[in-house]
Amino acid sequence: MNKRGQFYLIAAIIIATVMASVFVVFNYTEKVPGAKVTTLGKEIETESRNTIEYGMLQGFDESEFKNLMSNFADSYIDYTEKRKDLYFIFGTTNEIVVSGYQGSAREVTLIQETTTNIVTTAKGEFQATIISPSEEIILKIDNSQYPFTLKSGENFYFVINENLNGNEYVIKGDGSSVGNDLGSGGGPLPTGSAPQITSATINGVATGETITTTYGSPVTFASTATGDPTPTYFWNATVGEYTETILAQASGEMSDLATVTFSIDLTVTNTQGTDIEGNWILVINPAQTAPEIVNAWVHAIPPGGHITINVGNSLRLIAEVSGDEPITCEWVMGQQTFYGCDRWGQVLSVGEYTLTLTASNSAGISNPLTWTVSVVLP
């Protein structure tokens, strides 16, 4: 057998990151740095080509190629620290290997033209060898199916699958045509058009701007893109070294983002390519508590009381207020307004007035308290 021209390889990689909700809050202090799905897919595509080319240049036989690709698969399981589910298929038309890691018990099956082989139903690392596979094969993971065709020459395909709230978002790639000496095969070239982002905003704000809001307030993501096949969307948030997909759809609203500063970008991808829009800065401040007036006095008289004062003199205004700073105390009497929770306020006009006190911050305004005030001539 010609070692350089008769090795047939398919590598299928399905990376599944299952989150409890699309509107999940990530605890960035507990996450380890991990590549984004799109970045990881490009990296695997590049490194797999380099690995195959290395084996070709070394003149590896089928057994040596099997060991080489087994090590390649194991290295990416270790690299992702078993935080993603990875499934690989590689080998020759005489024998293929299905290996990988999954973080939950899922049924992994290889479907051929006349037979079906259950690879694993358990959580953890797995490996199975299939003898004399058919040309057309399907990797089935639970209810999701990924078809591949074994061809002469060196072929490399991958599928990256992210599962969010039961919805699957798939990226497919073709890593064939490793080198001139690798045969004339290769996977089928995808057709269509690369995605292009036509609009993208966060809370109506275009890229490159800073958006400031408070925890619990809605943050609205909106985007559109062209592309064939229909592209997949990933809104990614980065804090320091940590990057996570926070929303895997074109548009949506989130209200449970952590109180922190994020760098946000939008990645839109399909089999033809990827488009990225980025550089939003999203500042999530802690939610504030609306103020409440605990105690208040005007000339030492509590709310509901009456004060008589000569025109030109000043009222002693004191309010004790709970709630998150900054808090504004506002005292309104006729045409006069006094600001401050502990101050004097000079009265300028003779007459009968209602003095009203309110306290406010960004979270709301307190219930008003009132006094009656008679302003008289000396």
C-alpha positions in Angstrom: 0.0 0.0 0.0 1.2 3.5 -0.8 1.5 5.0 2.7 1.3 8.6 1.3 -1.6 8.2 -1.0 -3.8 5.5 0.5 -4.6 6.9 4.0 -8.1 8.1 4.2 -9.1 10.4 7.0 -12.2 12.0 8.3 -12.1 13.9 11.5 -15.5 15.1 12.8 -15.5 17.3 15.8 -18.6 18.3 17.5 -18.1 20.6 20.4 -21.1 21.0 22.6 -21.3 23.4 25.4 -24.6 22.9 27.2 -25.9 25.9 29.3 -28.9 26.0 31.5 -30.3 29.1 29.8 -29.6 31.5 26.9 -29.8 34.2 29.6 -27.1 32.5 31.7 -25.0 34.6 34.1 -21.3 33.4 34.0 -19.2 33.5 37.1 -16.0 34.6 35.6 -14.0 34.1 38.8 -14.6 30.4 38.5 -14.1 29.9 34.7 -10.8 28.9 33.3 -9.6 30.6 30.1 -11.2 28.8 27.1 -11.2 29.5 23.4 -14.4 30.6 21.8 -16.1 28.0 19.6 -15.3 29.8 16.4 -11.7 30.4 17.4 -11.3 26.8 18.5 -12.7 25.5 15.2 -10.2 27.5 13.2 -7.4 26.4 15.4 -8.3 22.7 15.1 -8.6 23.1 11.3 -5.1 24.6 11.1 -3.5 22.2 13.5 -5.1 19.1 11.9 -3.7 20.1 8.5 -0.2 20.6 10.1 -0.5 17.2 11.8 -1.5 15.3 8.7 1.2 17.0 6.7 3.7 16.1 9.3 2.7 12.4 9.0 2.9 12.5 5.2 6.4 14.1 5.3 7.5 11.4 7.7 6.1 8.7 5.5 3.9 7.2 8.2 2.0 4.0 7.6 -1.6 3.4 8.6 -0.6 2.3 12.1 1.6 5.3 12.7 -1.1 7.6 11.4 -3.6 6.0 13.8 -1.3 6.7 16.7 -0.6 10.3 15.5 -4.3 11.2 15.2 -5.1 9.5 18.5 -2.6 11.7 20.1 -4.0 14.7 18.3 -7.5 14.0 19.6 -6.2 13.4 23.1 -4.3 16.7 23.1 -7.4 18.7 22.3 -9.4 16.9 25.0 -6.6 18.0 27.5 -6.4 21.4 25.9 -10.1 22.1 26.5 -9.8 20.7 30.1 -12.8 18.5 29.4 -15.1 21.6 29.4 -16.4 20.8 25.9 -17.7 17.6 24.3 -15.4 16.6 21.4 -16.0 13.7 18.9 -13.3 12.6 16.4 -13.5 10.2 13.5 -10.3 9.2 11.7 -8.7 6.3 9.9 -8.6 4.4 6.6 -11.2 2.8 4.4 -10.2 -0.4 6.1 -10.5 0.9 9.6 -11.7 4.0 11.3 -11.5 5.2 14.9 -14.2 7.1 16.8 -12.9 8.8 19.9 -13.4 11.8 22.1 -14.9 13.0 25.4 -18.4 14.0 26.5 -19.3 15.5 29.7 -22.7 13.8 30.0 -24.1 10.4 29.1 -25.2 10.7 25.4 -25.6 7.9 22.9 -23.0 8.1 20.2 -23.6 5.9 17.2 -21.9 5.4 13.9 -24.4 4.6 11.2 -23.2 2.8 8.0 -25.0 1.6 4.9 -25.9 -1.8 6.4 -24.8 -1.7 10.0 -25.1 0.6 13.1 -22.4 0.6 15.8 -23.1 2.1 19.2 -19.8 3.7 20.2 -20.7 4.8 23.8 -23.6 5.8 26.0 -21.5 6.9 29.0 -20.0 10.1 30.2 -16.2 10.5 29.8 -13.5 9.6 27.3 -14.2 6.9 24.8 -12.7 5.1 21.8 -14.0 2.5 19.3 -12.6 0.9 16.2 -14.9 0.2 13.2 -13.6 -2.4 10.7 -14.3 -2.0 7.0 -16.6 1.1 7.2 -18.9 1.9 4.3 -18.1 4.9 2.1 -21.1 6.9 3.5 -21.2 7.2 7.3 -23.2 9.1 9.8 -22.0 10.2 13.2 -25.2 10.3 15.4 -25.1 12.0 18.8 -28.4 11.4 20.5 -30.8 12.8 17.9 -28.3 14.9 15.9 -26.8 13.4 12.8 -23.6 14.4 11.0 -23.0 12.6 7.6 -19.6 12.2 6.0 -18.2 10.5 2.9 -14.9 8.6 3.0 -12.9 9.6 -0.2 -9.6 8.7 -1.6 -6.9 11.2 -0.8 -6.5 13.1 2.4 -9.8 14.6 3.8 -10.5 16.5 6.9 -13.9 17.8 8.0 -15.1 19.2 11.2 -18.4 20.2 12.8 -18.6 22.4 15.8 -21.9 22.2 17.6 -23.0 24.5 20.5 -26.1 23.6 22.3 -27.8 26.4 24.2 -31.1 25.9 25.9 -31.9 23.0 23.6 -31.1 24.9 20.4 -28.2 23.7 18.3 -25.9 26.2 16.5 -23.6 24.4 14.0 -20.4 25.5 12.4 -18.9 23.3 9.6 -15.5 23.5 8.1 -13.4 21.7 5.5 -9.7 21.1 6.3 -8.8 19.1 3.1 -6.0 19.8 0.6 -3.2 19.4 3.1 -0.4 19.3 0.5 0.6 18.5 -3.0 1.6 14.9 -2.1 -1.6 14.1 -0.3 -3.6 12.7 -3.2 -6.3 14.2 -5.3 -9.1 13.7 -2.9 -10.6 16.0 -0.4 -14.0 16.8 0.9 -16.7 18.4 -1.2 -16.3 22.1 -1.5 -19.1 24.0 0.2 -21.2 26.3 -1.9 -22.9 29.6 -1.0 -21.7 32.9 0.3 -19.8 34.0 3.4 -21.8 35.9 6.0 -21.7 39.7 6.2 -23.1 41.6 9.2 -25.5 44.3 8.0 -26.5 45.7 11.4 -25.6 45.2 15.0 -26.5 47.1 18.1 -26.6 46.8 21.9 -29.4 48.8 23.4 -29.5 50.6 20.1 -25.9 51.6 20.2 -23.5 50.8 17.3 -20.1 49.2 17.7 -17.2 51.1 19.3 -19.4 52.7 21.9 -19.8 52.3 25.7 -23.2 51.2 27.1 -23.8 51.7 30.8 -26.7 50.1 32.6 -27.5 48.6 36.0 -27.9 45.0 37.0 -31.4 43.7 36.3 -32.1 46.3 33.6 -32.7 44.7 30.1 -29.8 44.7 27.7 -31.1 44.3 24.1 -28.9 42.7 21.4 -30.0 43.1 17.8 -28.3 42.1 14.6 -28.9 41.0 11.0 -26.5 39.4 8.5 -26.5 37.9 5.0 -25.0 34.6 4.0 -25.8 31.2 2.5 -26.3 28.9 4.3 -28.1 30.9 7.0 -25.4 32.0 9.4 -25.1 31.2 13.1 -24.8 34.1 15.6 -22.6 34.3 18.7 -22.6 37.3 21.0 -19.4 36.9 23.1 -18.4 38.7 26.3 -14.8 39.0 27.5 -13.7 39.9 31.0 -9.9 39.9 31.3 -8.7 36.5 30.0 -12.2 34.9 30.1 -14.5 34.8 27.1 -17.9 33.2 26.9 -20.8 33.1 24.5 -23.7 34.9 26.3 -26.2 34.8 23.5 -26.3 32.4 20.6 -28.9 34.0 18.3 -29.2 37.1 16.2 -31.3 39.2 18.6 -32.4 38.9 22.2 -32.8 40.5 25.6 -30.8 39.7 28.7 -31.3 41.1 32.2 -29.1 38.9 34.4 -25.6 39.8 33.3 -23.1 40.1 36.1 -22.2 43.5 37.5 -18.9 44.0 35.7 -17.4 45.6 32.6 -17.6 43.5 29.4 -16.0 43.7 26.0 -18.6 42.5 23.6 -18.2 41.2 20.0 -20.6 39.5 17.6 -19.4 36.6 15.5 -21.5 35.4 12.6 -20.4 32.3 10.8 -21.4 29.7 8.2 -19.6 27.1 6.1 -18.3 29.8 3.8 -16.6 32.0 6.4 -17.0 34.3 9.4 -17.7 38.0 10.0 -17.0 39.7 13.3 -18.3 43.0 14.7 -16.8 44.2 18.0 -15.5 46.7 20.5 -18.7 47.4 22.4 -18.0 48.1 26.1 -20.9 47.1 28.3 -20.7 48.4 31.9 -23.1 46.7 34.3 -23.3 48.6 37.6 -24.8 47.1 40.7 -28.6 47.5 41.1 -29.5 50.4 43.4 -32.0 50.4 46.2 -34.5 53.2 46.0 -34.3 55.7 48.8 -36.6 55.7 51.8 -37.0 58.6 54.2 -36.4 57.3 57.7 -36.7 60.5 59.7 -37.1 64.2 58.8 -37.5 67.4 60.7 -38.2 71.1 59.9 -37.2 73.3 62.8 -37.2 70.0 64.9 -40.8 69.4 63.9 -41.7 66.0 62.4 -43.7 65.5 59.2 -47.3 66.7 59.4 -46.4 69.6 61.7 -46.8 73.4 61.3 -44.0 76.0 61.4 -44.4 79.8 61.6 -41.3 81.8 60.5 -40.5 85.4 59.7 -39.8 86.2 56.1 -36.1 86.4 55.4 -35.2 83.8 58.1 -34.1 80.3 57.3 -35.7 76.9 57.9 -33.6 74.1 59.4 -34.1 71.1 57.1 -32.9 67.7 58.1 -33.6 64.3 56.5 -32.3 60.8 57.4 -32.5 58.6 54.3 -31.7 55.0 53.5 -30.8 53.7 50.0 -27.9 53.7 47.6 -25.9 56.8 47.0 -25.9 59.3 45.4 -29.2 60.4 46.9 -30.8 63.8 46.3 -33.2 65.3 48.9 -35.5 67.9 47.5 -37.6 70.4 49.6 -40.3 72.2 47.6 -42.2 75.2 49.0 -44.2 77.3 46.6 -41.7 78.8 44.1 -38.7 77.8 46.2 -36.8 74.6 46.0 -34.0 73.5 48.4 -31.6 70.6 47.7 -29.8 68.7 50.3 -30.6 66.3 53.2 -29.1 68.6 55.9 -29.2 72.3 55.2 -30.8 75.7 55.9 -33.3 77.2 53.5 -34.1 81.0 53.5 -37.8 81.8 53.0 -38.3 84.8 50.7 -42.1 85.4 50.4 -44.9 85.9 52.9 -47.7 83.4 52.7 -49.1 80.0 53.6 -47.3 77.1 52.1 -47.0 73.3 51.9 -43.4 72.2 52.2 -42.8 68.8 50.5 -39.8 66.5 50.9 -38.8 63.7 48.5 -35.6 61.7 48.2 -34.4 60.1 44.9 -31.6 58.2 43.2 -31.3 56.3 39.9 -33.5 53.5 41.3 -36.5 55.6 42.2 -38.1 58.2 44.4 -39.4 58.0 48.0 -42.9 58.7 49.2 -43.3 62.5 49.9 -43.5 64.0 53.4 -45.1 67.3 54.1 -45.3 70.2 56.5 -47.4 73.4 56.5 -45.4 76.7 56.8 -46.7 80.2 57.6 -44.3 82.9 56.5 -45.1 86.2 58.2 -43.8 89.7 58.5 -41.5 90.3 61.5 
